[in-house]
Amino acid sequence: MINKNPRPARRPKVAVIGGGTGLPILLEGLKNADCNVTAIVTVADDGGSSGSLRNAVSTIPPGDIRNCLVALSDMKKIYKDVFQYRFSEEDKEFSGHAIGNLIIAAIAEMRGDTFAALRLLSYMMEVDGKVLPACEEALVLQGHFADGTMIEGETAVVAHPDQIQEVTVRLANDRPKVDVSGNPITSPRAGREVVSEIMQADMVILGPGSLYTSILPNVAIEEIRNAIVDTPAKVVYICNIMTQLGETEHFSDADHVRVINEHLGAKAIDTVLLNKTPVPFEYLEGASEKDYLVQITQDRQGLADQKCQVVGCDFLNLEKSGVYHNQDKLVGAIMDVMNDRIK
């Protein structure tokens, strides 16, 4: 019997844009599903080991990039464990630093080029896919609030009590820069290959991750924003399961989509993946991660107003540290959406 709809001979190309703890979980699942994956990673983080290193050695924050490299790596587990090892609190200057963060910063300095450093690391770590910084310079997140206040720095923005209205980014290092043609660089530019990967993808995924601090810092870069709007790929947003302290209190699922589309300047989100299963009340009361507040409310009319397809599934993965997406179920839903796209 002749198969009239054979599977594509090539691996589907997926570009995932974001940061935070949810991104590497998704990347690993897509890699296991035999996708050709590119991670486009935020560089506006200013907390913890990443924040300390970006200030000490003038590099991009390496933490999210480190986790993405490990997620896509085929090297032995023992090497991954070494790369991920974090010094204890008793280790003074090294306290809290992951070995991988130090290695990324060192190779970037050795090569004098973040892009070249990540290519070398990807080879060394047997990375199946690409890990690209959204910008090859560290960025400062700027939060704009309803009362007209503008606050800089991811940590400070989240700590501000008012609701964020918009985020923008600027280069962390204000020294004048020029491009290869000698033209002055006055605003953040997308890292090399970022735009081409978005334009050549079969699917572009935003999330999962913190709306204002993991996803929108990438969208705030004009070249990335334009590429997401212009790409022929299906643009998918993985909506968070819970609201988040300092970012999305009282948000519905439609609010998340609306805010992204407003930052994009167009209703560019084609499909939204939503968890449809209630989080147990007993779990909410006992969860140790206090950044999570309540389960995101549903607003079907609001989603309809955003002109997007809605795919609802049971994505719940309940852990002591928080509420997460189940990797297998999430990737399964993504592949279902993908198969409607690639014939």
ZASEFI-37228 format. One line per 5 residues: number of its first residue (from 1); their letters; for each residue x, y, z of C-alpha. Coordinates in steps of 0.1 Angstrom, whole numbers, always signed. Layout:
<nodes>
NUM = a = X Y Z ~ ... .
</nodes>
This chain:
<nodes>
1 = minkn = +0 +0 +0 ~ +14 +34 -10 ~ +16 +60 +18 ~ +1 +91 +3 ~ +14 +113 +32 .
6 = prpar = +50 +101 +40 ~ +69 +116 +69 ~ +93 +143 +58 ~ +128 +130 +50 ~ +144 +158 +69 .
11 = rpkva = +142 +166 +106 ~ +117 +193 +113 ~ +134 +226 +122 ~ +122 +242 +155 ~ +135 +275 +169 .
16 = viggg = +127 +279 +206 ~ +129 +314 +221 ~ +131 +321 +258 ~ +151 +313 +290 ~ +147 +300 +325 .
21 = tglpi = +142 +265 +338 ~ +115 +254 +314 ~ +135 +260 +283 ~ +161 +232 +286 ~ +133 +207 +296 .
26 = llegl = +116 +215 +263 ~ +148 +214 +243 ~ +157 +179 +256 ~ +122 +166 +247 ~ +124 +181 +212 .
31 = knadc = +158 +166 +206 ~ +146 +132 +217 ~ +117 +136 +192 ~ +143 +140 +165 ~ +138 +176 +158 .
36 = nvtai = +165 +199 +145 ~ +165 +224 +174 ~ +178 +259 +178 ~ +176 +276 +212 ~ +176 +314 +211 .
41 = vtvad = +184 +324 +247 ~ +178 +356 +266 ~ +209 +376 +278 ~ +193 +400 +302 ~ +196 +379 +334 .
46 = dggss = +214 +399 +361 ~ +210 +376 +391 ~ +230 +349 +408 ~ +261 +334 +392 ~ +252 +348 +357 .
51 = gslrn = +248 +383 +370 ~ +280 +382 +390 ~ +300 +370 +359 ~ +285 +394 +335 ~ +297 +422 +357 .
56 = avsti = +331 +408 +366 ~ +343 +398 +332 ~ +320 +418 +308 ~ +304 +387 +293 ~ +268 +377 +285 .
61 = ppgdi = +251 +359 +314 ~ +260 +323 +308 ~ +235 +304 +331 ~ +206 +298 +307 ~ +230 +291 +278 .
66 = rnclv = +248 +265 +300 ~ +216 +247 +307 ~ +206 +247 +270 ~ +240 +233 +259 ~ +236 +205 +284 .
71 = alsdm = +200 +198 +273 ~ +211 +193 +237 ~ +244 +176 +245 ~ +251 +139 +236 ~ +282 +137 +259 .
76 = kkiyk = +283 +113 +288 ~ +264 +121 +319 ~ +295 +124 +341 ~ +308 +152 +319 ~ +274 +169 +321 .
81 = dvfqy = +275 +166 +359 ~ +309 +183 +360 ~ +297 +211 +337 ~ +267 +216 +359 ~ +284 +214 +393 .
86 = rfsee = +279 +244 +415 ~ +304 +255 +442 ~ +290 +255 +477 ~ +283 +285 +499 ~ +315 +280 +519 .
91 = dkefs = +337 +286 +488 ~ +338 +323 +492 ~ +345 +340 +458 ~ +334 +309 +439 ~ +302 +304 +460 .
96 = ghaig = +272 +297 +438 ~ +291 +296 +405 ~ +285 +266 +382 ~ +316 +253 +366 ~ +300 +255 +332 .
101 = nliia = +294 +293 +337 ~ +331 +298 +344 ~ +340 +277 +313 ~ +317 +297 +290 ~ +330 +330 +303 .
106 = aiaem = +366 +318 +300 ~ +363 +305 +264 ~ +344 +337 +253 ~ +374 +357 +267 ~ +399 +333 +251 .
111 = rgdtf = +383 +335 +217 ~ +373 +372 +220 ~ +340 +363 +205 ~ +309 +348 +222 ~ +296 +333 +189 .
116 = aalrl = +329 +315 +183 ~ +331 +304 +219 ~ +297 +287 +217 ~ +306 +270 +184 ~ +336 +255 +201 .
121 = lsymm = +317 +245 +232 ~ +290 +229 +210 ~ +316 +208 +193 ~ +333 +198 +226 ~ +299 +189 +242 .
126 = evdgk = +286 +171 +212 ~ +255 +194 +210 ~ +228 +181 +186 ~ +214 +215 +175 ~ +223 +251 +181 .
131 = vlpac = +224 +273 +211 ~ +225 +310 +201 ~ +224 +341 +224 ~ +196 +365 +214 ~ +222 +392 +214 .
136 = eealv = +260 +388 +216 ~ +262 +416 +241 ~ +247 +415 +276 ~ +215 +434 +278 ~ +198 +455 +306 .
141 = lqghf = +161 +449 +310 ~ +140 +480 +313 ~ +106 +478 +329 ~ +80 +505 +321 ~ +51 +508 +346 .
146 = adgtm = +16 +523 +346 ~ +26 +552 +368 ~ +53 +563 +342 ~ +82 +548 +362 ~ +110 +531 +343 .
151 = ieget = +133 +507 +363 ~ +164 +489 +350 ~ +176 +454 +357 ~ +157 +422 +357 ~ +159 +417 +395 .
156 = avvah = +148 +453 +402 ~ +120 +451 +377 ~ +104 +420 +392 ~ +107 +435 +427 ~ +88 +467 +418 .
161 = pdqiq = +52 +464 +432 ~ +33 +479 +403 ~ +22 +460 +372 ~ +47 +460 +343 ~ +32 +476 +311 .
166 = evtvr = +61 +471 +287 ~ +97 +459 +286 ~ +125 +472 +265 ~ +163 +465 +265 ~ +195 +484 +261 .
171 = landr = +231 +473 +257 ~ +247 +468 +292 ~ +280 +482 +280 ~ +274 +518 +267 ~ +308 +521 +250 .
176 = pkvdv = +304 +530 +213 ~ +304 +500 +190 ~ +305 +496 +152 ~ +295 +468 +129 ~ +317 +451 +103 .
181 = sgnpi = +311 +480 +79 ~ +321 +506 +105 ~ +285 +518 +111 ~ +277 +528 +147 ~ +256 +503 +167 .
186 = tspra = +231 +523 +188 ~ +206 +495 +198 ~ +207 +458 +205 ~ +210 +436 +175 ~ +202 +399 +171 .
191 = grevv = +231 +375 +175 ~ +245 +359 +144 ~ +222 +333 +128 ~ +193 +341 +150 ~ +172 +358 +124 .
196 = seimq = +180 +332 +97 ~ +171 +303 +121 ~ +137 +320 +128 ~ +130 +325 +91 ~ +140 +290 +81 .
201 = admvi = +122 +272 +109 ~ +91 +251 +104 ~ +79 +261 +139 ~ +89 +290 +162 ~ +81 +284 +199 .
206 = lgpgs = +79 +311 +226 ~ +82 +297 +261 ~ +76 +282 +285 ~ +91 +307 +308 ~ +86 +340 +327 .
211 = lytsi = +67 +363 +305 ~ +85 +396 +311 ~ +119 +383 +320 ~ +125 +352 +299 ~ +104 +357 +267 .
216 = lpnva = +99 +394 +261 ~ +135 +405 +265 ~ +141 +386 +232 ~ +111 +401 +215 ~ +123 +436 +225 .
221 = ieeir = +152 +432 +201 ~ +139 +447 +168 ~ +154 +422 +144 ~ +140 +392 +164 ~ +106 +409 +167 .
226 = naivd = +104 +415 +130 ~ +116 +379 +122 ~ +88 +364 +144 ~ +62 +385 +126 ~ +76 +378 +91 .
231 = tpakv = +85 +341 +94 ~ +65 +316 +73 ~ +68 +292 +103 ~ +39 +285 +126 ~ +44 +306 +158 .
236 = vyicn = +35 +287 +189 ~ +32 +301 +225 ~ +34 +277 +254 ~ +14 +295 +281 ~ +25 +292 +317 .
241 = imtql = +4 +272 +341 ~ +7 +295 +371 ~ +8 +333 +376 ~ +41 +346 +387 ~ +50 +370 +415 .
246 = geteh = +62 +404 +402 ~ +51 +397 +367 ~ +17 +382 +359 ~ -5 +385 +390 ~ -42 +382 +380 .
251 = fsdad = -33 +373 +344 ~ -55 +351 +323 ~ -42 +329 +294 ~ -55 +356 +270 ~ -36 +383 +289 .
256 = hvrvi = -3 +364 +282 ~ -10 +362 +245 ~ -22 +398 +243 ~ +10 +411 +260 ~ +32 +392 +236 .
261 = nehlg = +13 +403 +205 ~ +14 +439 +218 ~ +52 +437 +221 ~ +54 +421 +186 ~ +32 +449 +171 .
266 = akaid = +10 +422 +154 ~ -12 +393 +162 ~ +16 +369 +153 ~ +9 +340 +177 ~ -8 +313 +156 .
271 = tvlln = -13 +286 +183 ~ -14 +286 +220 ~ -7 +254 +241 ~ -27 +256 +274 ~ -28 +233 +304 .
276 = ktpvp = -65 +223 +309 ~ -61 +203 +342 ~ -67 +220 +376 ~ -38 +221 +400 ~ -48 +204 +433 .
281 = feyle = -56 +229 +460 ~ -36 +209 +486 ~ -5 +211 +463 ~ -8 +249 +460 ~ -9 +253 +497 .
286 = gasek = +21 +231 +503 ~ +43 +241 +473 ~ +78 +254 +484 ~ +82 +278 +454 ~ +65 +310 +465 .
291 = dylvq = +70 +328 +432 ~ +39 +309 +419 ~ +6 +324 +430 ~ -25 +308 +415 ~ -34 +289 +384 .
296 = itqdr = -38 +310 +354 ~ -75 +317 +346 ~ -91 +309 +313 ~ -105 +336 +290 ~ -117 +319 +258 .
301 = qglad = -132 +351 +243 ~ -100 +369 +250 ~ -81 +342 +231 ~ -105 +344 +202 ~ -99 +382 +201 .
306 = qkcqv = -62 +374 +196 ~ -70 +353 +165 ~ -51 +322 +177 ~ -57 +285 +176 ~ -61 +270 +211 .
311 = vgcdf = -48 +235 +220 ~ -56 +224 +255 ~ -40 +193 +271 ~ -32 +179 +305 ~ +4 +192 +309 .
316 = lnlek = +7 +190 +346 ~ +40 +179 +362 ~ +38 +186 +400 ~ +71 +188 +419 ~ +79 +201 +453 .
321 = sgvyh = +97 +231 +439 ~ +68 +242 +416 ~ +43 +234 +389 ~ +59 +225 +355 ~ +50 +212 +321 .
326 = nqdkl = +52 +175 +316 ~ +79 +170 +290 ~ +65 +141 +271 ~ +29 +155 +269 ~ +42 +189 +259 .
331 = vgaim = +64 +176 +231 ~ +36 +153 +220 ~ +13 +182 +216 ~ +39 +202 +197 ~ +45 +173 +173 .
336 = dvmnd = +8 +171 +167 ~ +7 +207 +157 ~ +38 +203 +137 ~ +24 +174 +117 ~ -5 +196 +105 .
341 = rik = +22 +220 +91 ~ +46 +196 +74 ~ +32 +173 +49 .
</nodes>
